[in-house]
Amino acid sequence: MLQGRLMRGRRLIRALRQDDARQVRARIAELELDLMTTAPLGRHRRFEAGHELRRAKLRLEKLEECMGKLSESSGR
């Protein structure tokens, strides 16, 4: 009984993390496009976009690490 609840909980958490990762990847793509466009963004806006891009990539790395650990623990 408890094992079934744990598995559902892990699957739910993993699904939530995968959804978060999809959203972060989409945001990363937007930010990269903003930084590569020829339209003048202004120095401050480019700085903000670059900073947000670094944070988003770090968040994605942490989400992927979390999903990997969830996969490892479910395989036991």
Secondary structure, 3 states (H helix, E strand, C coil): CHHHHHHHHHHHHHHHHHHHHHHHHHHHHHHHHHHHCCCCCCHHHHHHHHHHHHHHHHHHHHHHHHHHHHHHHHCC
